[in-house]
Structures are given as structure tokens and as C-alpha cells.
Amino acid sequence: MVKTTRIRLDRISSSTRNAHLTSEVIVGDEIVAAEGYVLAVRILHDKSTYNTVEDLSGRMVSLRAGDVLAGTLGHRRALRGYAGVVPSHVAVGDTIEVLNLGGILGTCTSANPEAGAPFKAEVLGAILSFPALGDRIGRPAHIRDHAVPLAERLEGSVPVVYVAGTCMNAGKTVAATELVRGLSRGGLRVAAAKLTGVSLMRDSLAMLDAGAVGTLTFNDTGIATTRPGLTVTAAKGIFNRLGALRPDVIVAELGDGILGEYGVQDILRDPELTAVGAAYVMAAPDPVGCWGAVTLMRDLFHLPVTVLTGPATDNEVGRDYIRAELRLPAHNALRDAGNLVTVVREALESRVPAGAPA
């Protein structure tokens, strides 16, 4: 018999949004230790760094000792953050850790020194969902509830501008946001997506604020954290749903790096997803990263790089190298967004639609 308790949540993390939680929930003591299930936990201590969580509105709110948080079980493999896994067993009273700002919960296996140790939290129980009218028993809530369906095939051929990078914090979101802004102001109807990474709303919200007619992330398909084997069907489901908005173009950010562990490679190898690729914007921190990214895209994925951006283009040293040695355009998204947009717009206009004669 499931033992249930009614509790009040102080914080509801953005990773749980598909579960449609309210501040008062019922928790049960039977917990499924698998990615995507939603738990209530109590924060056990205060922290001075990496001490916030993104809530359902997309705001970053502080976490303090004693706060009751709704989070989502998930894995994380971040080069510049925490690495962690879903434990094989989770019970009420266990200690678990908060692995990212979106409220992903798991057992931390490695931490970046800059982030410090993660929050530790006491497991209070599995938050229960009551989908059937009059249901008095409930079932453990999961973020696949109300999710955008995964898809094996694309239903349309809306051109896609893929924004990828060599690693975290390489400038992908800034570039994607400026592309949405510039293409929208240029008269195009732009939708946006984040296809890989760890649950967080802020990147898609930035693109929505920049003028996107709609945005979706892998989290909307019921995935807490992407990994190989998940991203292709999630991306196709997202593109199919965004296609209903009838955009002229989709700007799609690929979180993490092209050699990371979040499944970017699967997208870049999928013939159907690359067939709709109209431009490939690459963000890199330095000239070595630029060379490596261009080489990998050409030799491993057989794809062209349309333009380079990111910290490598912060000044003329990097830009001159890219133009002279790699023979590619180089435009900084913060200081030269207009020319970045122009290069991508030209790629869109010169694209031969899939199936059309060259």
C-alpha cells in the first residue's frame, strides 16, 4: 500500500514543467528510480555559488536550507558543471543531489571546481499525478506527461539553421538568439528550438524574446537530459510540432559540443535532419577549436560550416585566422550580428530544397 503525504513546494524547477505541478502536491513513498520521474526533496544546506534553480516562469530563484523543491531524476555529463547519474534505487529519506539549474536530481559522480559541490537534498517522495477524474490513488508523475510526441519521420521540409559549438559556453545561445532576432526583423517567420543538453528554459526563452513565433526544447518531448539514441526522434518531433506554426525557418541550437555526450552527433549524422539543414553556424572559443570544428564537420559528418562565431571572433586575431586559413566567414554574434545574419540569410536564399533538381 502506497503511503501518501500532502506537502507544499517552495520551489518548482523548470525541468518538471510537463507535469503541470501546483504548489501543493501529494507524494508517495514508492519511487521509480528512472530518468524523468518527478520527486519532492528538501534542501539540506546553504551554498554561496551555483545556488539557484530555474522556476516554471524561467526566473532564477535562490535555494536555501529547508526549501522543498520539485525536481526531475536525470543524468548529467557536463564538462563545465556536474556529472551525475540516476541512482539504481531511491527511497524516502535518501540523500540526492541537484545536478543543474533546471532541477535535475541524481548522484553526483564528478564536479567542476568552479561550481563547487552540488546541493544535497533529502528525498521526501515521488510526486503523484492524478490524470483520471476522481482518481484517488495517483501514479508517479513523469515529464513525458503532456509531452510533444517523438517522431520517426519529418512531416515537412522547413529549412533549419543549426547552431552548434565545440563545447559548453562557446557562444551558441547568443548566436542563435541574434539569428532569430535578425531573421525575424528581416521579415521571416522564425521558430526556434534547443535540441540537446540538460533541462533549462532560459535559452528558448531568450529566442522567444528575440522574436521567435514559437520555441520548443527536448524537455518538451519528456526528456530530462539528452544522450545518444534519444535526440533524433526528439528533434523530429519538435520540428513537426513547430511546423504547425508555418515558419519560414527554424533556428535550432545544439547544446553541448559536437564531440560531447548529449547526442549531437546523432543529429548531424541523420540524413533526414541534415537534408533540411540550410546553414551550419559553428561557435568556438579559439582558433584551434575553429580548425577542429571545421575538420570534424567535414571529415566526420560530411557537412559544411557556413560561418564561425563565438569567442574566437572577439577580435581581429581570430577573425583573420578564420578568413585566411579556413576560408570561411567569421562574425561575432555580439558585435557583428548584422553580418552574421546576412551570411545565414544568403545561405537560406541559395538553398536547394530537398528533392529539387540541383
Contacts in CASP RR format, 6 or more apart in sequence:
PFRMAT RR
TARGET T0000
AUTHOR 0000-0000-0000
METHOD contacts of the structure
MODEL  1
MVKTTRIRLDRISSSTRNAHLTSEVIVGDEIVAAEGYVLAVRILHDKSTY
NTVEDLSGRMVSLRAGDVLAGTLGHRRALRGYAGVVPSHVAVGDTIEVLN
LGGILGTCTSANPEAGAPFKAEVLGAILSFPALGDRIGRPAHIRDHAVPL
AERLEGSVPVVYVAGTCMNAGKTVAATELVRGLSRGGLRVAAAKLTGVSL
MRDSLAMLDAGAVGTLTFNDTGIATTRPGLTVTAAKGIFNRLGALRPDVI
VAELGDGILGEYGVQDILRDPELTAVGAAYVMAAPDPVGCWGAVTLMRDL
FHLPVTVLTGPATDNEVGRDYIRAELRLPAHNALRDAGNLVTVVREALES
RVPAGAPA
2 28 0 8 1.000
2 29 0 8 1.000
2 30 0 8 1.000
2 137 0 8 1.000
3 28 0 8 1.000
3 29 0 8 1.000
4 26 0 8 1.000
4 27 0 8 1.000
4 28 0 8 1.000
4 29 0 8 1.000
4 128 0 8 1.000
5 26 0 8 1.000
5 27 0 8 1.000
5 28 0 8 1.000
5 124 0 8 1.000
5 125 0 8 1.000
6 24 0 8 1.000
6 25 0 8 1.000
6 26 0 8 1.000
6 27 0 8 1.000
7 24 0 8 1.000
7 25 0 8 1.000
7 26 0 8 1.000
7 27 0 8 1.000
7 40 0 8 1.000
7 68 0 8 1.000
7 124 0 8 1.000
8 23 0 8 1.000
8 24 0 8 1.000
8 68 0 8 1.000
9 21 0 8 1.000
9 23 0 8 1.000
9 24 0 8 1.000
9 25 0 8 1.000
9 40 0 8 1.000
9 68 0 8 1.000
9 69 0 8 1.000
9 70 0 8 1.000
10 66 0 8 1.000
10 67 0 8 1.000
10 68 0 8 1.000
10 69 0 8 1.000
11 53 0 8 1.000
11 55 0 8 1.000
11 61 0 8 1.000
11 63 0 8 1.000
11 67 0 8 1.000
11 68 0 8 1.000
11 69 0 8 1.000
11 70 0 8 1.000
12 21 0 8 1.000
12 23 0 8 1.000
12 55 0 8 1.000
12 56 0 8 1.000
12 69 0 8 1.000
12 70 0 8 1.000
12 71 0 8 1.000
13 53 0 8 1.000
13 54 0 8 1.000
13 55 0 8 1.000
13 69 0 8 1.000
13 70 0 8 1.000
13 71 0 8 1.000
13 72 0 8 1.000
13 102 0 8 1.000
13 103 0 8 1.000
14 53 0 8 1.000
14 54 0 8 1.000
14 55 0 8 1.000
14 56 0 8 1.000
14 58 0 8 1.000
14 102 0 8 1.000
14 103 0 8 1.000
14 199 0 8 1.000
14 200 0 8 1.000
14 201 0 8 1.000
14 219 0 8 1.000
15 71 0 8 1.000
15 72 0 8 1.000
15 102 0 8 1.000
15 103 0 8 1.000
15 104 0 8 1.000
15 143 0 8 1.000
15 199 0 8 1.000
15 200 0 8 1.000
15 219 0 8 1.000
15 224 0 8 1.000
16 38 0 8 1.000
16 56 0 8 1.000
16 70 0 8 1.000
16 71 0 8 1.000
16 72 0 8 1.000
16 103 0 8 1.000
16 127 0 8 1.000
16 141 0 8 1.000
16 143 0 8 1.000
17 56 0 8 1.000
17 143 0 8 1.000
17 201 0 8 1.000
17 219 0 8 1.000
18 143 0 8 1.000
18 144 0 8 1.000
18 145 0 8 1.000
18 146 0 8 1.000
18 147 0 8 1.000
18 219 0 8 1.000
18 220 0 8 1.000
18 222 0 8 1.000
19 38 0 8 1.000
19 127 0 8 1.000
19 129 0 8 1.000
19 141 0 8 1.000
19 142 0 8 1.000
19 143 0 8 1.000
19 145 0 8 1.000
19 146 0 8 1.000
20 145 0 8 1.000
20 146 0 8 1.000
21 38 0 8 1.000
21 70 0 8 1.000
21 127 0 8 1.000
21 141 0 8 1.000
25 40 0 8 1.000
25 70 0 8 1.000
25 127 0 8 1.000
25 128 0 8 1.000
26 127 0 8 1.000
26 128 0 8 1.000
26 130 0 8 1.000
26 138 0 8 1.000
27 40 0 8 1.000
27 124 0 8 1.000
27 125 0 8 1.000
27 126 0 8 1.000
27 127 0 8 1.000
27 128 0 8 1.000
28 92 0 8 1.000
28 125 0 8 1.000
28 126 0 8 1.000
28 127 0 8 1.000
28 128 0 8 1.000
28 140 0 8 1.000
29 91 0 8 1.000
29 92 0 8 1.000
29 125 0 8 1.000
29 126 0 8 1.000
30 126 0 8 1.000
30 140 0 8 1.000
31 37 0 8 1.000
31 39 0 8 1.000
31 90 0 8 1.000
31 91 0 8 1.000
31 92 0 8 1.000
31 123 0 8 1.000
31 125 0 8 1.000
31 126 0 8 1.000
31 140 0 8 1.000
32 126 0 8 1.000
32 140 0 8 1.000
33 73 0 8 1.000
33 86 0 8 1.000
33 87 0 8 1.000
33 88 0 8 1.000
33 89 0 8 1.000
33 90 0 8 1.000
34 73 0 8 1.000
34 86 0 8 1.000
35 73 0 8 1.000
35 74 0 8 1.000
35 75 0 8 1.000
35 86 0 8 1.000
35 224 0 8 1.000
35 225 0 8 1.000
36 72 0 8 1.000
36 73 0 8 1.000
36 74 0 8 1.000
36 142 0 8 1.000
36 143 0 8 1.000
36 144 0 8 1.000
36 222 0 8 1.000
36 223 0 8 1.000
36 224 0 8 1.000
37 72 0 8 1.000
37 73 0 8 1.000
37 126 0 8 1.000
37 140 0 8 1.000
37 141 0 8 1.000
37 142 0 8 1.000
38 70 0 8 1.000
38 71 0 8 1.000
38 72 0 8 1.000
38 73 0 8 1.000
38 126 0 8 1.000
38 127 0 8 1.000
38 140 0 8 1.000
38 141 0 8 1.000
38 142 0 8 1.000
38 143 0 8 1.000
39 70 0 8 1.000
39 71 0 8 1.000
39 72 0 8 1.000
39 73 0 8 1.000
39 90 0 8 1.000
39 96 0 8 1.000
39 105 0 8 1.000
39 123 0 8 1.000
39 124 0 8 1.000
39 125 0 8 1.000
39 126 0 8 1.000
39 127 0 8 1.000
40 68 0 8 1.000
40 69 0 8 1.000
40 70 0 8 1.000
40 71 0 8 1.000
40 123 0 8 1.000
40 124 0 8 1.000
40 125 0 8 1.000
40 126 0 8 1.000
40 127 0 8 1.000
41 68 0 8 1.000
41 69 0 8 1.000
41 71 0 8 1.000
41 96 0 8 1.000
41 98 0 8 1.000
41 105 0 8 1.000
41 121 0 8 1.000
41 122 0 8 1.000
41 123 0 8 1.000
41 124 0 8 1.000
41 125 0 8 1.000
42 66 0 8 1.000
42 67 0 8 1.000
42 68 0 8 1.000
42 69 0 8 1.000
42 121 0 8 1.000
42 122 0 8 1.000
42 124 0 8 1.000
43 63 0 8 1.000
43 64 0 8 1.000
43 65 0 8 1.000
43 66 0 8 1.000
43 67 0 8 1.000
43 68 0 8 1.000
43 69 0 8 1.000
43 98 0 8 1.000
43 119 0 8 1.000
43 120 0 8 1.000
43 121 0 8 1.000
44 65 0 8 1.000
44 66 0 8 1.000
44 95 0 8 1.000
44 119 0 8 1.000
44 120 0 8 1.000
44 121 0 8 1.000
44 122 0 8 1.000
45 65 0 8 1.000
45 119 0 8 1.000
45 120 0 8 1.000
46 64 0 8 1.000
46 65 0 8 1.000
47 63 0 8 1.000
47 117 0 8 1.000
47 119 0 8 1.000
49 115 0 8 1.000
49 116 0 8 1.000
50 101 0 8 1.000
50 115 0 8 1.000
50 116 0 8 1.000
50 118 0 8 1.000
51 62 0 8 1.000
51 63 0 8 1.000
51 119 0 8 1.000
52 60 0 8 1.000
52 61 0 8 1.000
52 62 0 8 1.000
52 63 0 8 1.000
52 101 0 8 1.000
53 60 0 8 1.000
53 61 0 8 1.000
53 63 0 8 1.000
53 69 0 8 1.000
53 98 0 8 1.000
53 101 0 8 1.000
53 102 0 8 1.000
53 103 0 8 1.000
54 60 0 8 1.000
54 61 0 8 1.000
54 101 0 8 1.000
54 102 0 8 1.000
54 103 0 8 1.000
54 200 0 8 1.000
54 201 0 8 1.000
54 202 0 8 1.000
55 61 0 8 1.000
58 201 0 8 1.000
58 202 0 8 1.000
58 205 0 8 1.000
60 101 0 8 1.000
60 202 0 8 1.000
63 69 0 8 1.000
63 98 0 8 1.000
63 119 0 8 1.000
68 124 0 8 1.000
69 98 0 8 1.000
69 103 0 8 1.000
69 121 0 8 1.000
70 127 0 8 1.000
71 98 0 8 1.000
71 102 0 8 1.000
71 103 0 8 1.000
71 104 0 8 1.000
71 105 0 8 1.000
72 103 0 8 1.000
72 104 0 8 1.000
72 105 0 8 1.000
72 143 0 8 1.000
72 199 0 8 1.000
72 224 0 8 1.000
73 86 0 8 1.000
73 90 0 8 1.000
73 104 0 8 1.000
73 105 0 8 1.000
73 106 0 8 1.000
73 224 0 8 1.000
74 85 0 8 1.000
74 86 0 8 1.000
74 99 0 8 1.000
74 104 0 8 1.000
74 105 0 8 1.000
74 106 0 8 1.000
74 224 0 8 1.000
74 225 0 8 1.000
75 84 0 8 1.000
75 85 0 8 1.000
75 86 0 8 1.000
75 106 0 8 1.000
75 224 0 8 1.000
75 225 0 8 1.000
75 227 0 8 1.000
76 82 0 8 1.000
76 83 0 8 1.000
76 84 0 8 1.000
76 99 0 8 1.000
76 100 0 8 1.000
76 104 0 8 1.000
76 106 0 8 1.000
76 198 0 8 1.000
76 225 0 8 1.000
77 83 0 8 1.000
77 84 0 8 1.000
77 225 0 8 1.000
77 227 0 8 1.000
77 260 0 8 1.000
77 261 0 8 1.000
77 262 0 8 1.000
78 100 0 8 1.000
78 112 0 8 1.000
78 168 0 8 1.000
78 198 0 8 1.000
78 256 0 8 1.000
79 112 0 8 1.000
79 167 0 8 1.000
79 168 0 8 1.000
79 256 0 8 1.000
79 260 0 8 1.000
80 112 0 8 1.000
80 114 0 8 1.000
80 115 0 8 1.000
80 167 0 8 1.000
80 168 0 8 1.000
80 169 0 8 1.000
81 100 0 8 1.000
81 111 0 8 1.000
81 112 0 8 1.000
81 114 0 8 1.000
81 115 0 8 1.000
81 168 0 8 1.000
82 97 0 8 1.000
82 99 0 8 1.000
82 100 0 8 1.000
82 108 0 8 1.000
82 110 0 8 1.000
82 111 0 8 1.000
82 112 0 8 1.000
82 115 0 8 1.000
82 118 0 8 1.000
83 108 0 8 1.000
83 109 0 8 1.000
83 110 0 8 1.000
83 111 0 8 1.000
84 97 0 8 1.000
84 99 0 8 1.000
84 106 0 8 1.000
84 107 0 8 1.000
84 108 0 8 1.000
84 109 0 8 1.000
84 110 0 8 1.000
85 106 0 8 1.000
85 107 0 8 1.000
85 109 0 8 1.000
86 106 0 8 1.000
86 107 0 8 1.000
87 94 0 8 1.000
87 96 0 8 1.000
87 106 0 8 1.000
87 107 0 8 1.000
90 96 0 8 1.000
90 123 0 8 1.000
91 123 0 8 1.000
92 123 0 8 1.000
92 124 0 8 1.000
92 125 0 8 1.000
93 122 0 8 1.000
93 123 0 8 1.000
93 124 0 8 1.000
94 122 0 8 1.000
94 123 0 8 1.000
95 120 0 8 1.000
95 121 0 8 1.000
95 122 0 8 1.000
95 123 0 8 1.000
96 105 0 8 1.000
96 106 0 8 1.000
96 107 0 8 1.000
96 120 0 8 1.000
96 121 0 8 1.000
96 123 0 8 1.000
97 105 0 8 1.000
97 106 0 8 1.000
97 107 0 8 1.000
97 108 0 8 1.000
97 118 0 8 1.000
97 119 0 8 1.000
97 120 0 8 1.000
97 121 0 8 1.000
98 104 0 8 1.000
98 105 0 8 1.000
98 118 0 8 1.000
98 119 0 8 1.000
98 121 0 8 1.000
99 105 0 8 1.000
99 106 0 8 1.000
99 108 0 8 1.000
99 118 0 8 1.000
99 198 0 8 1.000
100 198 0 8 1.000
100 199 0 8 1.000
100 200 0 8 1.000
101 200 0 8 1.000
102 198 0 8 1.000
102 199 0 8 1.000
102 200 0 8 1.000
102 201 0 8 1.000
103 199 0 8 1.000
104 198 0 8 1.000
104 199 0 8 1.000
104 224 0 8 1.000
104 225 0 8 1.000
105 121 0 8 1.000
108 117 0 8 1.000
108 118 0 8 1.000
111 117 0 8 1.000
111 118 0 8 1.000
126 140 0 8 1.000
126 141 0 8 1.000
127 140 0 8 1.000
127 141 0 8 1.000
128 138 0 8 1.000
128 139 0 8 1.000
128 140 0 8 1.000
128 141 0 8 1.000
129 138 0 8 1.000
129 139 0 8 1.000
129 140 0 8 1.000
129 141 0 8 1.000
129 142 0 8 1.000
129 145 0 8 1.000
130 136 0 8 1.000
130 138 0 8 1.000
131 138 0 8 1.000
131 139 0 8 1.000
131 145 0 8 1.000
142 222 0 8 1.000
143 219 0 8 1.000
143 222 0 8 1.000
143 223 0 8 1.000
143 224 0 8 1.000
144 221 0 8 1.000
144 222 0 8 1.000
147 220 0 8 1.000
147 221 0 8 1.000
147 222 0 8 1.000
148 216 0 8 1.000
148 220 0 8 1.000
148 221 0 8 1.000
148 222 0 8 1.000
148 237 0 8 1.000
148 238 0 8 1.000
148 241 0 8 1.000
149 221 0 8 1.000
149 237 0 8 1.000
149 240 0 8 1.000
150 221 0 8 1.000
150 233 0 8 1.000
150 234 0 8 1.000
150 236 0 8 1.000
150 237 0 8 1.000
151 233 0 8 1.000
151 236 0 8 1.000
151 237 0 8 1.000
151 240 0 8 1.000
152 233 0 8 1.000
152 236 0 8 1.000
153 236 0 8 1.000
153 272 0 8 1.000
154 236 0 8 1.000
154 239 0 8 1.000
154 240 0 8 1.000
154 272 0 8 1.000
154 273 0 8 1.000
154 276 0 8 1.000
155 240 0 8 1.000
155 243 0 8 1.000
156 239 0 8 1.000
156 240 0 8 1.000
156 243 0 8 1.000
156 276 0 8 1.000
157 275 0 8 1.000
157 276 0 8 1.000
157 353 0 8 1.000
157 354 0 8 1.000
158 191 0 8 1.000
158 239 0 8 1.000
158 242 0 8 1.000
158 243 0 8 1.000
158 247 0 8 1.000
158 248 0 8 1.000
158 249 0 8 1.000
158 250 0 8 1.000
158 276 0 8 1.000
159 248 0 8 1.000
159 249 0 8 1.000
159 250 0 8 1.000
159 276 0 8 1.000
159 277 0 8 1.000
159 278 0 8 1.000
159 348 0 8 1.000
159 351 0 8 1.000
159 353 0 8 1.000
160 239 0 8 1.000
160 249 0 8 1.000
160 250 0 8 1.000
160 251 0 8 1.000
160 252 0 8 1.000
160 273 0 8 1.000
160 276 0 8 1.000
160 277 0 8 1.000
160 278 0 8 1.000
161 179 0 8 1.000
161 183 0 8 1.000
161 249 0 8 1.000
161 250 0 8 1.000
161 251 0 8 1.000
161 252 0 8 1.000
161 277 0 8 1.000
161 278 0 8 1.000
161 279 0 8 1.000
161 281 0 8 1.000
161 344 0 8 1.000
161 347 0 8 1.000
161 348 0 8 1.000
162 252 0 8 1.000
162 254 0 8 1.000
162 267 0 8 1.000
162 268 0 8 1.000
162 277 0 8 1.000
162 279 0 8 1.000
162 280 0 8 1.000
162 281 0 8 1.000
163 172 0 8 1.000
163 175 0 8 1.000
163 176 0 8 1.000
163 179 0 8 1.000
163 251 0 8 1.000
163 252 0 8 1.000
163 253 0 8 1.000
163 254 0 8 1.000
163 281 0 8 1.000
163 283 0 8 1.000
164 172 0 8 1.000
164 254 0 8 1.000
164 255 0 8 1.000
164 257 0 8 1.000
164 258 0 8 1.000
164 264 0 8 1.000
164 268 0 8 1.000
164 280 0 8 1.000
164 281 0 8 1.000
164 282 0 8 1.000
164 283 0 8 1.000
164 293 0 8 1.000
165 171 0 8 1.000
165 172 0 8 1.000
165 254 0 8 1.000
165 255 0 8 1.000
165 257 0 8 1.000
165 258 0 8 1.000
165 282 0 8 1.000
165 283 0 8 1.000
165 284 0 8 1.000
165 293 0 8 1.000
166 257 0 8 1.000
166 258 0 8 1.000
166 259 0 8 1.000
166 282 0 8 1.000
166 283 0 8 1.000
166 284 0 8 1.000
166 285 0 8 1.000
166 289 0 8 1.000
166 292 0 8 1.000
166 293 0 8 1.000
167 256 0 8 1.000
167 257 0 8 1.000
167 260 0 8 1.000
167 285 0 8 1.000
168 255 0 8 1.000
168 256 0 8 1.000
168 257 0 8 1.000
170 257 0 8 1.000
170 283 0 8 1.000
170 284 0 8 1.000
170 285 0 8 1.000
170 310 0 8 1.000
170 311 0 8 1.000
171 283 0 8 1.000
171 309 0 8 1.000
171 310 0 8 1.000
171 311 0 8 1.000
171 333 0 8 1.000
172 253 0 8 1.000
172 254 0 8 1.000
172 255 0 8 1.000
172 283 0 8 1.000
173 203 0 8 1.000
173 206 0 8 1.000
173 253 0 8 1.000
174 310 0 8 1.000
174 333 0 8 1.000
174 334 0 8 1.000
175 281 0 8 1.000
175 283 0 8 1.000
175 309 0 8 1.000
175 310 0 8 1.000
175 333 0 8 1.000
175 340 0 8 1.000
176 192 0 8 1.000
176 203 0 8 1.000
176 207 0 8 1.000
176 251 0 8 1.000
176 252 0 8 1.000
176 253 0 8 1.000
176 281 0 8 1.000
177 206 0 8 1.000
177 207 0 8 1.000
177 209 0 8 1.000
177 210 0 8 1.000
177 333 0 8 1.000
178 210 0 8 1.000
178 333 0 8 1.000
178 334 0 8 1.000
178 337 0 8 1.000
178 338 0 8 1.000
178 340 0 8 1.000
178 341 0 8 1.000
179 251 0 8 1.000
179 281 0 8 1.000
179 333 0 8 1.000
179 340 0 8 1.000
179 341 0 8 1.000
179 344 0 8 1.000
180 190 0 8 1.000
180 192 0 8 1.000
180 207 0 8 1.000
180 210 0 8 1.000
180 211 0 8 1.000
180 212 0 8 1.000
180 251 0 8 1.000
181 210 0 8 1.000
181 211 0 8 1.000
181 337 0 8 1.000
182 210 0 8 1.000
182 337 0 8 1.000
182 338 0 8 1.000
182 341 0 8 1.000
183 190 0 8 1.000
183 249 0 8 1.000
183 251 0 8 1.000
183 341 0 8 1.000
183 344 0 8 1.000
183 345 0 8 1.000
184 190 0 8 1.000
184 210 0 8 1.000
184 211 0 8 1.000
184 212 0 8 1.000
186 345 0 8 1.000
188 247 0 8 1.000
188 248 0 8 1.000
188 249 0 8 1.000
189 213 0 8 1.000
189 245 0 8 1.000
189 246 0 8 1.000
189 247 0 8 1.000
189 248 0 8 1.000
189 249 0 8 1.000
190 211 0 8 1.000
190 212 0 8 1.000
190 213 0 8 1.000
190 247 0 8 1.000
190 248 0 8 1.000
190 249 0 8 1.000
190 250 0 8 1.000
190 251 0 8 1.000
191 212 0 8 1.000
191 213 0 8 1.000
191 214 0 8 1.000
191 215 0 8 1.000
191 242 0 8 1.000
191 243 0 8 1.000
191 245 0 8 1.000
191 247 0 8 1.000
191 249 0 8 1.000
191 250 0 8 1.000
191 251 0 8 1.000
192 204 0 8 1.000
192 207 0 8 1.000
192 208 0 8 1.000
192 212 0 8 1.000
192 214 0 8 1.000
192 215 0 8 1.000
192 250 0 8 1.000
192 251 0 8 1.000
192 252 0 8 1.000
192 253 0 8 1.000
193 204 0 8 1.000
193 215 0 8 1.000
193 216 0 8 1.000
193 217 0 8 1.000
193 235 0 8 1.000
193 238 0 8 1.000
193 239 0 8 1.000
193 242 0 8 1.000
193 250 0 8 1.000
193 251 0 8 1.000
193 252 0 8 1.000
193 253 0 8 1.000
194 203 0 8 1.000
194 204 0 8 1.000
194 215 0 8 1.000
194 216 0 8 1.000
194 217 0 8 1.000
194 218 0 8 1.000
194 252 0 8 1.000
194 253 0 8 1.000
194 255 0 8 1.000
195 217 0 8 1.000
195 218 0 8 1.000
195 226 0 8 1.000
195 231 0 8 1.000
195 234 0 8 1.000
195 235 0 8 1.000
195 238 0 8 1.000
195 252 0 8 1.000
195 253 0 8 1.000
195 254 0 8 1.000
195 255 0 8 1.000
195 267 0 8 1.000
196 218 0 8 1.000
196 226 0 8 1.000
196 231 0 8 1.000
196 254 0 8 1.000
196 255 0 8 1.000
196 256 0 8 1.000
196 262 0 8 1.000
196 263 0 8 1.000
196 264 0 8 1.000
196 267 0 8 1.000
197 218 0 8 1.000
197 225 0 8 1.000
197 226 0 8 1.000
197 255 0 8 1.000
197 256 0 8 1.000
197 262 0 8 1.000
198 224 0 8 1.000
198 225 0 8 1.000
198 226 0 8 1.000
198 262 0 8 1.000
199 217 0 8 1.000
199 219 0 8 1.000
199 224 0 8 1.000
199 225 0 8 1.000
200 219 0 8 1.000
201 217 0 8 1.000
201 219 0 8 1.000
203 217 0 8 1.000
203 253 0 8 1.000
204 215 0 8 1.000
204 216 0 8 1.000
204 217 0 8 1.000
205 215 0 8 1.000
207 215 0 8 1.000
207 251 0 8 1.000
207 253 0 8 1.000
208 214 0 8 1.000
208 215 0 8 1.000
212 251 0 8 1.000
213 245 0 8 1.000
213 247 0 8 1.000
214 242 0 8 1.000
214 245 0 8 1.000
216 238 0 8 1.000
216 241 0 8 1.000
216 242 0 8 1.000
217 238 0 8 1.000
218 226 0 8 1.000
218 230 0 8 1.000
218 231 0 8 1.000
218 234 0 8 1.000
218 235 0 8 1.000
218 238 0 8 1.000
220 238 0 8 1.000
220 241 0 8 1.000
221 234 0 8 1.000
221 237 0 8 1.000
221 238 0 8 1.000
223 230 0 8 1.000
223 234 0 8 1.000
225 262 0 8 1.000
226 234 0 8 1.000
226 262 0 8 1.000
226 263 0 8 1.000
227 261 0 8 1.000
227 262 0 8 1.000
227 263 0 8 1.000
228 261 0 8 1.000
228 263 0 8 1.000
228 265 0 8 1.000
228 266 0 8 1.000
229 263 0 8 1.000
229 266 0 8 1.000
230 263 0 8 1.000
231 262 0 8 1.000
231 263 0 8 1.000
231 264 0 8 1.000
231 266 0 8 1.000
231 267 0 8 1.000
232 266 0 8 1.000
232 267 0 8 1.000
232 270 0 8 1.000
232 273 0 8 1.000
235 252 0 8 1.000
235 267 0 8 1.000
235 270 0 8 1.000
235 273 0 8 1.000
236 272 0 8 1.000
236 273 0 8 1.000
239 250 0 8 1.000
239 252 0 8 1.000
239 273 0 8 1.000
239 276 0 8 1.000
242 250 0 8 1.000
243 250 0 8 1.000
249 278 0 8 1.000
249 348 0 8 1.000
254 264 0 8 1.000
254 267 0 8 1.000
254 268 0 8 1.000
255 262 0 8 1.000
255 264 0 8 1.000
256 262 0 8 1.000
256 263 0 8 1.000
256 264 0 8 1.000
257 264 0 8 1.000
258 264 0 8 1.000
258 265 0 8 1.000
258 268 0 8 1.000
258 293 0 8 1.000
258 296 0 8 1.000
258 297 0 8 1.000
258 301 0 8 1.000
259 265 0 8 1.000
259 296 0 8 1.000
265 300 0 8 1.000
265 301 0 8 1.000
267 273 0 8 1.000
268 274 0 8 1.000
268 297 0 8 1.000
268 301 0 8 1.000
268 303 0 8 1.000
269 301 0 8 1.000
274 301 0 8 1.000
274 303 0 8 1.000
275 354 0 8 1.000
276 354 0 8 1.000
277 351 0 8 1.000
278 347 0 8 1.000
278 348 0 8 1.000
278 351 0 8 1.000
279 306 0 8 1.000
279 307 0 8 1.000
279 343 0 8 1.000
279 344 0 8 1.000
279 347 0 8 1.000
279 348 0 8 1.000
280 297 0 8 1.000
280 303 0 8 1.000
280 304 0 8 1.000
280 305 0 8 1.000
280 306 0 8 1.000
281 305 0 8 1.000
281 306 0 8 1.000
281 307 0 8 1.000
281 309 0 8 1.000
281 340 0 8 1.000
281 344 0 8 1.000
282 290 0 8 1.000
282 293 0 8 1.000
282 294 0 8 1.000
282 297 0 8 1.000
282 305 0 8 1.000
282 307 0 8 1.000
282 308 0 8 1.000
282 309 0 8 1.000
283 308 0 8 1.000
283 309 0 8 1.000
283 310 0 8 1.000
283 333 0 8 1.000
284 290 0 8 1.000
284 292 0 8 1.000
284 293 0 8 1.000
284 308 0 8 1.000
284 310 0 8 1.000
284 311 0 8 1.000
284 312 0 8 1.000
285 310 0 8 1.000
285 311 0 8 1.000
285 312 0 8 1.000
286 311 0 8 1.000
286 312 0 8 1.000
286 318 0 8 1.000
287 312 0 8 1.000
287 318 0 8 1.000
287 321 0 8 1.000
287 322 0 8 1.000
289 312 0 8 1.000
290 308 0 8 1.000
290 312 0 8 1.000
290 318 0 8 1.000
290 321 0 8 1.000
290 322 0 8 1.000
290 326 0 8 1.000
291 325 0 8 1.000
291 326 0 8 1.000
293 305 0 8 1.000
293 308 0 8 1.000
294 305 0 8 1.000
294 308 0 8 1.000
294 326 0 8 1.000
294 328 0 8 1.000
297 303 0 8 1.000
297 304 0 8 1.000
297 305 0 8 1.000
298 304 0 8 1.000
298 305 0 8 1.000
305 328 0 8 1.000
306 328 0 8 1.000
306 329 0 8 1.000
306 343 0 8 1.000
306 344 0 8 1.000
306 347 0 8 1.000
307 328 0 8 1.000
307 329 0 8 1.000
307 330 0 8 1.000
307 331 0 8 1.000
307 340 0 8 1.000
307 343 0 8 1.000
307 344 0 8 1.000
308 322 0 8 1.000
308 326 0 8 1.000
308 328 0 8 1.000
308 329 0 8 1.000
308 330 0 8 1.000
308 331 0 8 1.000
309 330 0 8 1.000
309 331 0 8 1.000
309 332 0 8 1.000
309 333 0 8 1.000
309 340 0 8 1.000
310 332 0 8 1.000
310 333 0 8 1.000
312 318 0 8 1.000
312 322 0 8 1.000
312 330 0 8 1.000
313 319 0 8 1.000
313 322 0 8 1.000
313 330 0 8 1.000
313 331 0 8 1.000
313 332 0 8 1.000
313 336 0 8 1.000
314 332 0 8 1.000
314 335 0 8 1.000
318 330 0 8 1.000
319 330 0 8 1.000
319 332 0 8 1.000
322 328 0 8 1.000
322 329 0 8 1.000
322 330 0 8 1.000
323 329 0 8 1.000
323 330 0 8 1.000
329 339 0 8 1.000
329 343 0 8 1.000
331 337 0 8 1.000
331 338 0 8 1.000
331 339 0 8 1.000
331 340 0 8 1.000
331 343 0 8 1.000
332 340 0 8 1.000
333 340 0 8 1.000
352 358 0 8 1.000
END
